[in-house]
Amino acid sequence: MSQIFIGKIIEEELRNQERSVVWLSRKLNCNRTNVYKIFNRTSIDTELLLRLSNILKCNFFASYTDRLEP
């Protein structure tokens, strides 16, 4: 099974929504540098993933749950 690159998935969704890194950094109450660091992550804290899912109105957890074995 290949690794999930969650940061790139989040970055792609942000771009698909035509929103800026500045917009996301304001929503997360952090600076742009931290947002770029998120984009480079291969794993992420679940609380942060929940916040990002709510902010971007996208279930990023599905990237993981879709890979659960039956």
C-alpha positions, 0 to 999 in steps of 0.5 A: 500500500502506498503512503498517503501524502496528506499535506499534498491532498490538503494543498490540492483541495485549497487550490481547487477551492481557489483559496489562498495560503493567507486565507487558510493561515488566518482561519487556522490562526497561524502564519503562512510558514506553518501552512506550507509546513502542513503541505509538506507533511506525510502525517498529521495530528487528528485534531488539526486534520479535523480543523482543516476538514471543517475549514475547507468543508472536506473530509480529509479522513476519507483518505485514510478510511477508504483504505481500511481493510474489510 
